[in-house]
């Protein structure tokens, strides 16, 4: 099952609205890169664990 994370679930000063979905490892990697480059976090095991623990199952969109 695809996973997703949404910046709107984590209030920030930038009011970021980015949502990322895909395979779990892809989402963790992309979300950690985004958290570092946009939100100023430091990449590392703690950040990646926090992201992984917050992932939700993506709800499939039907046309």
The first five atom37 places (N, CA, C, CB, O) and aatype in JSON, in Angstrom:
{
  "aatype": [20, 20, 20, 20, 20, 20, 20, 20, 20, 20, 20, 20, 20, 20, 20, 20, 20, 20, 20, 20, 20, 20, 20, 20, 20, 20, 20, 20, 20, 20, 20, 20, 20, 20, 20, 20, 20, 20, 20, 20, 20, 20, 20, 20, 20, 20, 20, 20, 20, 20, 20, 20, 20, 20, 20, 20, 20, 20, 20, 20, 20, 20, 20],
  "atom_mask": [
    [1, 1, 1, 1, 1],
    [1, 1, 1, 1, 1],
    [1, 1, 1, 1, 1],
    [1, 1, 1, 1, 1],
    [1, 1, 1, 1, 1],
    [1, 1, 1, 1, 1],
    [1, 1, 1, 1, 1],
    [1, 1, 1, 1, 1],
    [1, 1, 1, 1, 1],
    [1, 1, 1, 1, 1],
    [1, 1, 1, 1, 1],
    [1, 1, 1, 1, 1],
    [1, 1, 1, 1, 1],
    [1, 1, 1, 1, 1],
    [1, 1, 1, 1, 1],
    [1, 1, 1, 1, 1],
    [1, 1, 1, 1, 1],
    [1, 1, 1, 1, 1],
    [1, 1, 1, 1, 1],
    [1, 1, 1, 1, 1],
    [1, 1, 1, 1, 1],
    [1, 1, 1, 1, 1],
    [1, 1, 1, 1, 1],
    [1, 1, 1, 1, 1],
    [1, 1, 1, 1, 1],
    [1, 1, 1, 1, 1],
    [1, 1, 1, 1, 1],
    [1, 1, 1, 1, 1],
    [1, 1, 1, 1, 1],
    [1, 1, 1, 1, 1],
    [1, 1, 1, 1, 1],
    [1, 1, 1, 1, 1],
    [1, 1, 1, 1, 1],
    [1, 1, 1, 1, 1],
    [1, 1, 1, 1, 1],
    [1, 1, 1, 1, 1],
    [1, 1, 1, 1, 1],
    [1, 1, 1, 1, 1],
    [1, 1, 1, 1, 1],
    [1, 1, 1, 1, 1],
    [1, 1, 1, 1, 1],
    [1, 1, 1, 1, 1],
    [1, 1, 1, 1, 1],
    [1, 1, 1, 1, 1],
    [1, 1, 1, 1, 1],
    [1, 1, 1, 1, 1],
    [1, 1, 1, 1, 1],
    [1, 1, 1, 1, 1],
    [1, 1, 1, 1, 1],
    [1, 1, 1, 1, 1],
    [1, 1, 1, 1, 1],
    [1, 1, 1, 1, 1],
    [1, 1, 1, 1, 1],
    [1, 1, 1, 1, 1],
    [1, 1, 1, 1, 1],
    [1, 1, 1, 1, 1],
    [1, 1, 1, 1, 1],
    [1, 1, 1, 1, 1],
    [1, 1, 1, 1, 1],
    [1, 1, 1, 1, 1],
    [1, 1, 1, 1, 1],
    [1, 1, 1, 1, 1],
    [1, 1, 1, 1, 1]
  ],
  "atom_positions": [
    [[0.85, -1.19, 0.0], [0.0, 0.0, 0.0], [0.89, 1.24, 0.0], [-0.96, 0.0, 1.23], [1.88, 1.3, 0.72]],
    [[0.52, 2.22, -0.81], [1.26, 3.48, -0.85], [1.04, 4.25, 0.45], [0.82, 4.33, -2.07], [-0.01, 4.13, 1.09]],
    [[2.03, 5.02, 0.82], [1.99, 5.84, 2.02], [2.0, 7.31, 1.63], [3.16, 5.52, 2.96], [2.37, 7.67, 0.52]],
    [[1.59, 8.17, 2.57], [1.61, 9.6, 2.3], [1.89, 10.38, 3.57], [0.3, 10.06, 1.68], [1.65, 9.91, 4.68]],
    [[2.4, 11.59, 3.37], [2.58, 12.54, 4.44], [2.16, 13.9, 3.9], [4.05, 12.55, 4.97], [2.26, 14.16, 2.71]],
    [[1.69, 14.75, 4.77], [1.16, 16.05, 4.37], [1.66, 17.09, 5.36], [-0.4, 16.03, 4.3], [1.43, 16.98, 6.56]],
    [[2.35, 18.11, 4.86], [2.87, 19.16, 5.73], [1.78, 19.87, 6.51], [3.65, 20.17, 4.92], [2.04, 20.42, 7.58]],
    [[0.56, 19.86, 6.0], [-0.54, 20.52, 6.72], [-0.83, 19.85, 8.06], [-1.8, 20.52, 5.86], [-1.48, 20.45, 8.92]],
    [[-0.35, 18.61, 8.25], [-0.52, 17.92, 9.52], [0.46, 18.41, 10.58], [-0.37, 16.43, 9.34], [0.33, 18.07, 11.76]],
    [[1.44, 19.21, 10.16], [2.48, 19.71, 11.05], [2.54, 21.23, 10.9], [3.87, 19.05, 10.74], [3.27, 21.72, 10.04]],
    [[1.82, 21.97, 11.71], [1.78, 23.42, 11.57], [3.19, 24.02, 11.58], [0.95, 24.04, 12.69], [4.05, 23.64, 12.38]],
    [[3.4, 24.98, 10.67], [4.7, 25.63, 10.58], [4.52, 27.09, 10.23], [5.6, 24.93, 9.53], [3.44, 27.52, 9.82]],
    [[5.57, 27.85, 10.4], [5.53, 29.27, 10.08], [5.35, 29.52, 8.59], [6.79, 29.96, 10.56], [4.84, 30.56, 8.19]],
    [[5.76, 28.56, 7.76], [5.67, 28.74, 6.31], [4.29, 28.36, 5.76], [6.73, 27.91, 5.61], [4.0, 28.62, 4.59]],
    [[3.45, 27.75, 6.59], [2.12, 27.29, 6.16], [2.23, 26.4, 4.92], [1.2, 28.5, 5.86], [1.44, 26.52, 3.98]],
    [[3.19, 25.5, 4.93], [3.47, 24.61, 3.81], [2.28, 23.67, 3.58], [4.78, 23.8, 4.06], [1.68, 23.18, 4.54]],
    [[1.97, 23.42, 2.33], [0.85, 22.55, 1.98], [1.28, 21.33, 1.16], [-0.2, 23.33, 1.22], [0.44, 20.65, 0.56]],
    [[2.58, 21.05, 1.12], [3.08, 19.95, 0.31], [2.6, 18.61, 0.85], [4.61, 19.97, 0.27], [2.63, 18.37, 2.06]],
    [[2.15, 17.74, -0.05], [1.8, 16.36, 0.28], [2.66, 15.46, -0.6], [0.25, 16.07, 0.06], [2.84, 15.73, -1.79]],
    [[3.18, 14.4, -0.02], [4.06, 13.47, -0.73], [3.48, 12.07, -0.58], [5.53, 13.53, -0.2], [3.11, 11.67, 0.52]],
    [[3.39, 11.33, -1.69], [2.9, 9.96, -1.6], [3.74, 9.05, -2.48], [1.42, 9.87, -2.0], [4.33, 9.49, -3.47]],
    [[3.77, 7.78, -2.12], [4.52, 6.79, -2.87], [4.82, 5.6, -1.98], [5.82, 7.38, -3.43], [4.17, 5.4, -0.95]],
    [[5.81, 4.81, -2.38], [6.25, 3.7, -1.55], [6.88, 4.26, -0.29], [7.24, 2.77, -2.31], [7.47, 5.34, -0.32]],
    [[6.78, 3.55, 0.82], [7.19, 4.07, 2.12], [8.61, 4.65, 2.12], [7.11, 2.97, 3.14], [8.81, 5.77, 2.58]],
    [[9.59, 3.91, 1.61], [10.97, 4.41, 1.64], [11.13, 5.66, 0.78], [11.93, 3.34, 1.15], [11.89, 6.56, 1.14]],
    [[10.42, 5.74, -0.34], [10.47, 6.93, -1.19], [9.93, 8.15, -0.46], [9.69, 6.71, -2.5], [10.5, 9.23, -0.52]],
    [[8.83, 7.96, 0.23], [8.19, 9.07, 0.94], [9.08, 9.55, 2.08], [6.81, 8.66, 1.48], [9.24, 10.75, 2.28]],
    [[9.66, 8.62, 2.83], [10.54, 9.01, 3.93], [11.73, 9.79, 3.4], [11.01, 7.77, 4.72], [12.1, 10.82, 3.97]],
    [[12.33, 9.33, 2.32], [13.49, 10.01, 1.74], [13.11, 11.4, 1.24], [14.09, 9.18, 0.59], [13.79, 12.38, 1.56]],
    [[12.04, 11.5, 0.47], [11.62, 12.79, -0.07], [11.17, 13.75, 1.03], [10.49, 12.6, -1.09], [11.48, 14.94, 0.98]],
    [[10.44, 13.24, 2.01], [9.96, 14.1, 3.08], [11.11, 14.6, 3.95], [8.94, 13.35, 3.95], [11.08, 15.75, 4.41]],
    [[12.12, 13.77, 4.18], [13.26, 14.23, 4.97], [14.05, 15.28, 4.21], [14.17, 13.05, 5.35], [14.52, 16.25, 4.8]],
    [[14.22, 15.1, 2.9], [14.91, 16.11, 2.08], [14.13, 17.42, 2.1], [15.07, 15.61, 0.62], [14.73, 18.49, 2.2]],
    [[12.83, 17.34, 2.02], [11.98, 18.53, 2.07], [12.07, 19.19, 3.45], [10.51, 18.16, 1.75], [12.17, 20.42, 3.54]],
    [[12.02, 18.4, 4.51], [12.09, 18.95, 5.86], [13.39, 19.7, 6.09], [11.94, 17.83, 6.89], [13.41, 20.71, 6.79]],
    [[14.48, 19.21, 5.51], [15.79, 19.87, 5.66], [15.84, 21.13, 4.82], [16.93, 18.92, 5.26], [16.21, 22.2, 5.31]],
    [[15.48, 21.02, 3.53], [15.67, 22.15, 2.62], [14.66, 23.28, 2.82], [15.6, 21.67, 1.2], [14.99, 24.44, 2.6]],
    [[13.45, 22.95, 3.23], [12.41, 23.98, 3.35], [12.18, 24.4, 4.8], [11.1, 23.48, 2.75], [11.99, 25.58, 5.09]],
    [[12.2, 23.43, 5.71], [11.84, 23.72, 7.09], [13.03, 23.83, 8.05], [10.92, 22.66, 7.58], [12.85, 24.11, 9.23]],
    [[14.24, 23.6, 7.54], [15.44, 23.8, 8.35], [15.75, 22.71, 9.35], [15.32, 25.05, 9.06], [16.56, 22.93, 10.26]],
    [[15.13, 21.53, 9.22], [15.43, 20.42, 10.13], [16.79, 19.83, 9.78], [14.32, 19.33, 10.05], [17.33, 20.08, 8.71]],
    [[17.34, 19.06, 10.7], [18.59, 18.35, 10.47], [18.26, 16.9, 10.15], [19.53, 18.45, 11.72], [17.55, 16.24, 10.89]],
    [[18.8, 16.42, 9.01], [18.53, 15.04, 8.61], [19.26, 14.07, 9.53], [18.95, 14.8, 7.14], [20.37, 14.34, 9.99]],
    [[18.63, 12.97, 9.79], [19.23, 11.93, 10.62], [18.2, 10.91, 11.01], [19.87, 12.54, 11.86], [17.03, 11.01, 10.63]],
    [[18.62, 9.92, 11.75], [17.71, 8.82, 12.13], [16.47, 9.29, 12.89], [18.44, 7.82, 12.96], [15.39, 8.74, 12.7]],
    [[16.61, 10.3, 13.74], [15.45, 10.76, 14.53], [14.4, 11.4, 13.62], [15.9, 11.77, 15.61], [13.21, 11.15, 13.77]],
    [[14.84, 12.24, 12.68], [13.9, 12.87, 11.75], [13.21, 11.82, 10.91], [14.63, 13.89, 10.84], [11.99, 11.86, 10.74]],
    [[13.97, 10.88, 10.37], [13.39, 9.86, 9.51], [12.43, 8.95, 10.28], [14.5, 9.03, 8.86], [11.42, 8.51, 9.73]],
    [[12.73, 8.67, 11.55], [11.81, 7.87, 12.36], [10.51, 8.64, 12.61], [12.46, 7.48, 13.72], [9.42, 8.07, 12.53]],
    [[10.63, 9.93, 12.9], [9.44, 10.75, 13.12], [8.56, 10.77, 11.86], [9.85, 12.2, 13.52], [7.34, 10.65, 11.95]],
    [[9.19, 10.91, 10.71], [8.44, 10.92, 9.45], [7.79, 9.56, 9.24], [9.36, 11.27, 8.26], [6.6, 9.47, 8.94]],
    [[8.57, 8.49, 9.38], [8.04, 7.14, 9.15], [6.87, 6.85, 10.09], [9.16, 6.07, 9.35], [5.87, 6.27, 9.67]],
    [[6.98, 7.26, 11.35], [5.91, 7.01, 12.33], [4.64, 7.81, 12.02], [6.4, 7.35, 13.73], [3.55, 7.43, 12.45]],
    [[4.78, 8.91, 11.27], [3.63, 9.76, 10.99], [2.95, 9.43, 9.66], [4.05, 11.2, 11.0], [1.92, 10.03, 9.33]],
    [[3.5, 8.5, 8.89], [2.92, 8.18, 7.58], [1.52, 7.61, 7.72], [3.81, 7.18, 6.84], [1.19, 6.91, 8.68]],
    [[0.71, 7.92, 6.73], [-0.65, 7.39, 6.65], [-0.79, 6.59, 5.38], [-1.71, 8.54, 6.71], [-0.05, 6.8, 4.41]],
    [[-1.72, 5.66, 5.37], [-2.03, 4.94, 4.14], [-2.68, 5.91, 3.17], [-2.95, 3.72, 4.41], [-3.57, 6.68, 3.55]],
    [[-2.25, 5.87, 1.92], [-2.86, 6.72, 0.9], [-4.23, 6.16, 0.54], [-1.96, 6.84, -0.35], [-4.37, 4.95, 0.31]],
    [[-5.21, 7.01, 0.49], [-6.55, 6.59, 0.08], [-6.62, 6.7, -1.44], [-7.67, 7.48, 0.77], [-6.48, 7.79, -1.99]],
    [[-6.83, 5.58, -2.13], [-6.87, 5.62, -3.6], [-7.98, 6.54, -4.1], [-7.07, 4.2, -4.16], [-9.09, 6.55, -3.58]],
    [[-7.65, 7.29, -5.13], [-8.64, 8.17, -5.78], [-9.21, 7.43, -6.99], [-8.0, 9.54, -6.21], [-8.46, 6.97, -7.84]],
    [[-10.51, 7.33, -7.06], [-11.16, 6.67, -8.19], [-11.74, 7.72, -9.12], [-12.28, 5.71, -7.7], [-12.33, 8.71, -8.69]],
    [[-11.54, 7.49, -10.4], [-12.03, 8.45, -11.4], [-13.53, 8.36, -11.55], [-11.37, 8.22, -12.74], [-14.11, 9.1, -12.34]]
  ]
}
